């Protein structure tokens, strides 16, 4: 065998190894495609109904809600945040809001393509698109104003639209989960990302596990940013997955799910201990734990 033939074979082997490494990296960076692309309309309806139960107690009146002590209202099965039409919010401005992500406008744009929203809301949306000075803000400046119109025709039509589009809202949540996971884990080391993706795949391989992952993301975020941490400690989905004992991923689905719940409880307990005392976050712990326990039912 001459030198040219040997070099040619070496090059072929190198190219094959390179292609394998690239394919493996792509598989590791996109673990959700198989599980999420196989979701059926019935799956999305089930996910939507479960999130509606967790966030709004399956009660239509909570589809439009402004919580006591909060600076903004929230809407839909996942309580999508919509900042009010004011220049300043407590702790920040419209362009630099408190540590919460405004999600209603994006959900509205997504779901509106599937189901026409109430006329008054369509008009508000169109006005924001046509004017450079008018954003798509919630049209109530205070909770008092918001509560005063809860029985109005506009609010009733909004609740009905939100009630009728649960499946579309569930699709929006799943799509957002997939996108944020890809974006927020891109900076992790290859080894850590592969380990996380494997754990995520294991959880998403069964129905209750998949819902738990998606719901917890919607509930408490991913945690790979400073806004979802106290004193450098996160309570997001990434921390929950990494806090699960490795051995459970070699056992049955139920043990894996119970380990996920236990890890989440531990991280949320730690969150309340590290949170600023004036927030008194321990008052929410019972409700958080009840939601987590529901994953196993």
Secondary structure, 3 states (H helix, E strand, C coil): CCHHHHHHHHHHHHHHHHHHHHHHHHHHHCCCHHHHHCCCHHHHHHHHHHHHHHHHCCCHHHHEECCCCCCCEEECCCCEEECECCCEECCEECCCCCCCCCCHHHHHHHHHCCCCCCHHHHHHHHHHHHCCCCCCCECCCCHHHHHHCCCCHHHHHHHHHHHHCHHHHHHHHHHHHHHHHHHHHCCCCHHHHHHHHHHHHHHCCCHHHHHHHHHHHHHHCCCCCHHHEECCEECCHHHHHHCCCHHHHHCCHHHHHHHHHHHHHHHHHHHHHHCCHHHCHHHHHHHHHHHHHHHHC
